[in-house]
Amino acid sequence: MKTAMISGITGQDGGYLAKFLLSKGYKVYGLYRRGATNTFSKLKEHGILDKIELLDFELLEFSNICRLMIKYQPDEFYNLAAQSFVATSWEEPVYTIQADGLGVVYLLEAIRGFSPKTKFYQASTSEMFGKVQEIPQVENTPFYPRSPYGVSKLMAHWACINYSESFGLFACPGILFNHESPMRGSEFVTRKITLHFADMVVNKTEKPLELGNINAKRDWGFAGDYVEMMWMILQHHTPDTYIVATGETHSIREFVEETGKYCGFDIQWQGKDEKEIGVDKKTGKIIVKVNPQYYRPAEVELLIGNPEKARKILGWSPKVGYKELCQMMIKADIEKAKNN
Ligand code: F7E
């Protein structure tokens, strides 16, 4: 039986990946950071909580990582643990850079020292492209991160490649573009939108949804598709870097319109910039309001990845398209709101 360790097991990707690896017959160790309130709700929702062995883990505690590597020597390690909310990285830059950058060096050092056969997957991110230097972005597009989060992930990305080239570790970064699902954290814009709209539809709440920059564009895919690619990257005969994206981009505004349509809203935009509002044509009610509080100190305006290498070499392509993803998320949140 192959063994896999997943750090960040309580997050969106941790749940989908664990489910996928269990279906492939893996023994899965789920690493989580002990806190005052531990939340395993996503694993429960997937119905896999009792199928995973949960282990205490802290990215910044090198001794803890070493002990894990010495004891378990997993075949595969998927590093999905991170301070993953870009906006918070300006509030907590030191912690973000320690956890998302230095933490990865700890992991690589522990693997190098105690479990060099472990294949390592690093969750790299499209945020490293930031102020994009090329459209669409490919594996060798120059990076230009725009947040402490992007900077820390870039360090981890290169550390991974460097440990592979220097010490022969099987360490691979997958550059994942935004990936969403009904399990997405509520702080991220897609889920913030679908949760709010579901509340409006089911509980008839009237408070408008407040958003920041609605003109930013993202290449949104389905998390369930993307975790399969993480696994595929580690099954290839040589370690390499891959873009994981759909090749399509949409603005936050479009995501609002698409999910709003499903709720029966016909959103018309009025005003400009900070004064912009989205009004439902049928009822005249304000559904969305721009609130500059959600603007970021430096924005990533446009992301669109070209997943051609993943398709050609690994035979991967996303199964769920943009509209299907919008529907999946809003439908799931309406169901959840009804059941609560
Ligand atoms: O923001 C804009 C915001 O927080 C998307 C993480 O998984 O993907 C994610 O990072 C866009 C930005 O995701 C609101 O300014 C407008 O332009 O959903 P997000 P993100 O920052 O793209 C990458 C690939 C990662 O690696 C990250 O870990 O939406 N936006 N209004 C807003 N964003 C939020 N969160 N809330 C708003 O009210």
Residues whose N, C-alpha, C, O or C-beta is under 5 A from the ligand:
A	BS01	F7E	S84 F85 V86 T125 S126 E127 L176 F177 N178 E187 F188 V189 T190 E210 L211 G212 N213 I214 A216 I252 Y294 V300
